């Protein structure tokens, strides 16, 4: 066996690579192991009609200080997401257009929707980010699903439906799947439901020229040791004063390990000794969201020409949300359609040609006949990714936080945990991934330096 590394990082997404970079800069010998044949985790940039398109995470926001500083340092340009013009809403089989933040759903439902969103913002701010279980009503909120809360507190069906669509879009999950306590924590973590669902000043404010995967590619290229690709970790065992990491390509030893993968993916690794009960339960109970991104390319940006922003929401399948996906210079006219939650679980079973047909037909309903004649199409089903199991983020079902949430960031022996799921700010986003990687690296740095004192 090779001489032990100071640290092995498992996972070459943003979180793992940011941890490795921080450790290297502190003078430690680090090696990153990645199960896929690429770096980037839940970012994935591919070429379509000669242009880079993001099939995974793609947006950055004004308040995401870490990721904005990083992309500037790496020399990656960013540009504003298109938000100028009318938006489309399809509810109950009726299509209409609107401007501003909230869709026109009738005076009384709209009033209740505004009150509901304000109440959610208020409740979210009362959930501590470092430990949501310290919230005053943590027990009852964690036992409750978001769907149950909505049914108890929102009388208007239309108002509930808009919140359901927002939940689908933000979490790639159905309201019944989410702990209300964790839902509130997530909203607080990202600055509130309005910020998370908005373009201007919100979570969808900006995109990166050339795509988001290049952040990870550039971080990986800058490491002293090349990232070990196609090297899935099968087992981690404590041995003496270190750890032995067994991968599909061999065995390596280290003083510490940072596990930077979603909790459900960590469940595939064998640990010796076995992990504490709460951490093991976390791996078994957290589930991944269900998301498909569908890129549809046209000859012209006909929606912009007709005064539309390209944004749309719908309560009918398969598309739940749509965004303008044109290039920064506007020469690549495209729309991005999201298929999410329950719809994604069914939609992914269709043949590629049937998926394309269904998406194009739905866009035709939303934007008119011109949307029915694309020149190219590409989609990606994240549930088929062996080492992601879904997207965007690992989800906490009702009851999970009280049972196992304390284990999210707590080291187990010489094993430390990163990944955007462990972040306190912008959990589930690039910013959260960087925060988590830096926090895990700092934990390891403190321990290893103390060992030399």
N, C-alpha and C positions, 0 to 999 in steps of 0.2 A: 504494500500500500504506500502511496505517496506520502511525504511528510504532511502533517496536518495544516490545513489553512486556518487562518484566524477565524474567518466567517464564511459559511456557505449560505448563499441566498437562493431560495427556491422560488422561481417565478420571475420572468423577465418582462413583466408589464411595467407601467410607470412607477408603481410603488417599490417593487423589488430593485429596479435599476436606480431609483433615487436613493435607496438605502445603500446600495453598493457604492455609488459615487461618494456619498457622505463618508462612508467607512474608509474608502481609499484615500480621500483627502485628509483623513485623520491618521493615515500612515499604516493601515492594516491591510493584510493580504486577504483578498476577497475573490471568490469565484461564484458566478451565477449559473444556475442550472435551470433550463427551460424545457418543458415537455414538448412544445410545438417545434416546428421547423422554422420559426420566426420569432422575433421579439415583438412586443406591443400589447400582449394580453388582449383586452377588450377594445383595443383600437385596431383597425384593419383598413388600410388604404389600397385600393386596386385601380387599375386603369380601365376606363370605359370610353370608347371613341377617342382614345388618345389623351384623355384628361383624368387626373387623379380624383377618385370619389371615395368618401368615407363610408364604409359599411359597418363601422362600430362607432364609438364615441367621437364627436367632432366639434363640440362647441366649448368656448371659454367665455367667462363672464367678467365684468369690470371689477368685482370684489375678490376675484381669485388671484391674490397677490403672488403666490408662489409660482403658479403656472404661467402667469403673464411675465414675471421676471425671467423664468426659465426659457420661454420661447424667444424672448428678446435676446437673452444671452446666446442662444443657439442660432440666432440670425433667421428665425422663421417669421415671416410676415403674417399679419392677421388682417382681416377685413370684416366689415359689419355685415351681419345677416340681414337680408332684405326684409323690411317690415312696412314699406310704404304702400298704401293702397287699401282697398276693401278686403275684408276677410269673409270666408264662407262658413256657414253653420248648417248642418243637416240634422234635424231632430224630429223624430216621429214621422219620417217620410216627407217632411217639409223642408225645403231649402230656402235660405235667406242670406242676406249679406249684412255686415255691420262694420263699424269702425270703433276704435278704442279697445278697452280691456275686456268688457263683458258682452256676450252675444245678446241680441234681442230675443227674449223668450217670453215676452208678455210682462206687463207692469208689475203685477204682484209676485210672480215667480222671480223676476229680476231683483226686486227689492229683497226677497228672502235670500236669494243667492248672495247678494252683497253683504247682508247681515251674517250669513253662514261663513263666508270667507273671512270677514273681520273677526268672527268668533274663533275660527281656527287659528288665525294669526295670534290672537290673544292667548289662547290655550297653549300654543306651541312655545311661546316665550316663557312659559312656566315649567318647562321640562328642562332640567339641568343637562347640559351637553356632555359633561364628564361622566355622569351617571344618571340616566333617565329614571332609574328605579327610585331615586330620591324625590321624585315629584310627589306632591301631596296626595294625589289620587292614583298613584302608580299601579296599585293592585287592581283596581276596578278598570282602569284604562287598558292595562295589558291583557286582561281577560276578555276585553271587548274587541270585536272586529270593527274596521272603519265602516263597513256596510251596516252593522248593527247600530252604530252611533248615528249614522245618517238617517236611518229609519226612525229612530227615536226623536231626532232633533230637527229634521227638515221635512215640512209637510208637503211642499210642492214637488211633484214628480219631476217636473222639468228642471228645477233647481238641483235636485238629487242627481239627475242625469248628467248635468254639466260637471258636477263634482266628480261623478264616476269617470267621465271622460278625462278630466284632469288627472285623476288618480291613475288611470290606465297610462296616460302619457308620461307622467312623472316617474312611475314605479314599474311600468310594464307588468302590471298585476291588477287583479280585480280587488275591489274594496273588501270583499269577504276574506281575502287571503292575508290581510295585514293586521297586525296588532295596532290598535288605536294609539297606544303609548309610543310605539316605535314610529308610527306615522307622524305624530307630533314632533318627536325628536328629529326626524329627518327634515321636516319643514323648518324647524328652528335652525338646524345645522346649515341649511342652504339659504337662510334669510327670509323664509316664509313662502307660503303657497303662491303669492303673487309673483315674487321674484323667480321661483322655480318654473312657473308656467309662462313667463314673459320673454319677449325678445329684447325690447328696448330696456337696457339696464339690467336685464335678467339673465337667466341661465343659458339662453340661446342667443346671446348678444353678438358673438363673433365667431368666425371660422378661421382656419389656418390655410394659407396659400400652400398648396402641395400636400395637404392632408395631415391628419393628427398622428398617424403612426410614425412619422419621421422624428417626433420627439424621442420616442424609445430607441429608434434606430441610431440617432446621433448620441444618445446617452450610452448605448451599448458599444458603439464604435470607440468611444473615448476611454473605456475601461482598460486597465493594464492587462487583464486577462480576457480573452475573447469569451463571450457568452457561450456556454455549452448547450447547443441546440439538440433536439431529439434525444433528450436526456431526462426522461420522466423519473422522478424520485419515487421509489417503491416502498422504502422503509427507512426509518431513522431510529437509531438506538443509542442510548447513553452507555458509554463505555469508559470506565476509569474517570479521568478528568476532562473528557471530551465527548464527542459524538461521532458515530459512524453513519454515513449517509450512503444508502444503496440505491443506485440508479440503474436504468436499463442498459447503460453503457459501462458500468463499473462501480467501484466503491471508493469513497474518499472520506477522510476524517477531518474534523474541524473542532475548534474550541467552542464555537457557538453557531447556531443556525437561525436564520430569519425566514419564516414561512410567509411568503407574499402571494398567497393564492386565496380565492374565495373559500369560505368555510366548507361548502359541500365538496369542493375539490380536495380539500385536506382529508376528507373522510376516506379517500382512496389510498392514503399512506398508512402503513403499519408502524406503530410506535412501540418501542420497548424501553422502559416499562410503559404500560398503557397510560394514556393521558388521564388527568383528573376527570371526574364524572361530568362536571359542568362543561368543560371544553369538549369532551366527547359528544355530549348532548347537543352542543352548538353545531358541530359538524353534521349531526344527523337531522336536526330540525330546521336549520336555515335552508331555504329553497331559492333557486335562482329565478329571476324574472323571465318572462317570455316575450321576446321581441324579434321582429323581422323588419329589416330596412329594405325598401324597394326604390331604386333610382330609375326614373323614367325620363328619357332624353327626347327633346323635340328640335325641330328646325329653327323655331323662333320662340322667344319669350312672350308668347301671345297673351299670357295673363297680365304681365306688366303693361303691355300695350293697351289692354282694356281696363287698366286702373286697379288691378288686383295685386295684393302682396304675395300671393302664393300660399297663404295660410288657410287652413280649413280644419274643422273638426266635424266628426260624424258619429252618430250612435248606431249606425247600420254597418254591417260588415262589407268587405273586410278591413277597409281603411279606417283608422281611428283619428289620425292627425296627419296633416300635410304641411310641408314647408318648401319655400323656394330653395333650390339647390344649385343655382347657377354659379359659374366660376366668378372669381373676383372681377374679371374684366367683362363679364356678361356674354362672352362669346360661346359659352357652353350652356345652352338653355336646358334646365332640368328641374324636375319636381322630385321631392323626397316624400314618400308615403310610408307611414308607420303602420304595421299590423302588430297588435299588442294583446297581451294577456290571453284570455280564452280564445279570441279569434286567431292568435298566432299558433296556438296548440293545434288547431284544426287546419289552418291554412298551410302549414308546413308539410302536410301529408299530400297535398295536391302535386301533380306533375308540373314541371317548370312552365310549360306552355299554358296550362290552366291558370297558374298563378298570375302570369303576365296578363292574360285575358281579363281576369277578375279585377286586377288593379286598374287597368286601363278603362274598363267599363265604369268603375267607381269614380275615377278622376273625370270621366266624361259627365257623370251626374253632377259633380261639384263645379266644374269649370267650363262645361259646354263641349260641343262636338270636336273642337280643335284638340282637346285633350285625348281624343280617341285615336290619334294618329302619331304615335311616337316613332322615333327612328332607332332607338335602342332601349334596352331594359336590362337591369341587373338587380338581383336580390340576394339577401343572405339571411339564413335562419340560424340564429345563435344557439338554439337548442341542439343543433347537430355538431357543434364544436365540442369535441371530446373533452378538452381541458378548460372549457368554460361552463358548459351545461346550461347556458342561458345568458341573458343580459337584461337589464344593465347591471344589476347589483344583487347580492344576496339579501333575501327578504326575511323579516322576522314575523312569523305567524302569531296569532293570539297566544299568550302565555309564555312565549319563548324568552322574553327579556327577563322576567322574574326568575325563571328557572336557570338560565344559562348566560344572560347578558354580561354578568360580571367577568366572564372568562374571555371576552372579546380581545382585550389588550393585555391580559395578565400572562407573563411568561410561564412556561411549564419547564422547570429545570433550566436547561441551557437552550431551550427553544423559545424564540421570540416571534411575535406575530405582527405583520403589516397587512397591506391590502386596504383598499378604499372603504371596505366595510368597517374597519376599525377606527376610522377618522371621527373627530368631533366637529370639525368644520367642513362643510361641503362633502359630507359623506355620500359616496356613490358617484362622485365626479373626479375629474383629473386632479383638482385641488386637494380633495380628500386623499387621493392616492399618494400624492407627494407628501402631505402632512404625515400620513401613517408611515411611509418609508423613512422619513427623517426621524420621527419619534422612535421607531424600532432601532434605527442605527444609533441614536443617542443612548438608548438603553444599553446596547452592546458595548459602545465605546466606554461608558462609565464603568461597566463591570470589568472589561479587559484592562483598562488603565489601573483600576484598583488592585488587580491581581499582580501588577508590577511594582506596587508601592512597597 
